[in-house]
Amino acid sequence: MLVDTKTENYKFTQHKQCEFFPCHKVKNVEEFNCLFCYCPLYMLKDECGGNFKYTNGVKDCSECTITHSKQHGYDHVMSKMGLVSKIGSER
């Protein structure tokens, strides 16, 4: 299957019927991206590039909306996938 690279529709989706939509406080719900519902960068700890904090030793990403950004979320995640693969292959 070939992807039409003239469009970027594959980088954004919403699931408005989800009980948790939106799962973060945002200014514009129409721009909220559900594509990465569970952050694939969580395991990168402090190298994820997101706005997080540690609470009692647990990473708290409740203030981070990078992966939910319509404009840059997909590109940010893809830019980190090499590091995710590297860490995954070391285990």
VENJO-V699566 format. One record per backbone hydrogen bond with DSSP energy under -1.0 kcal/mol. NH is the residue of the N-H (numbers start at 0). CO is the residue of the C=O. Records with the same first field share a line. If there is no record, write none. Layout:
NH: CO ; CO
This chain:
4: 2
6: 3
10: 7
11: 8
17: 14
20: 17
30: 27
31: 28
32: 67
33: 12
41: 38
43: 40
44: 41
46: 43
47: 44
51: 49
52: 59
54: 57
57: 54
59: 52
63: 60
68: 65
72: 68
75: 71
76: 72
77: 73
78: 74
79: 76
83: 79
84: 80
85: 81
86: 82
87: 83
88: 84
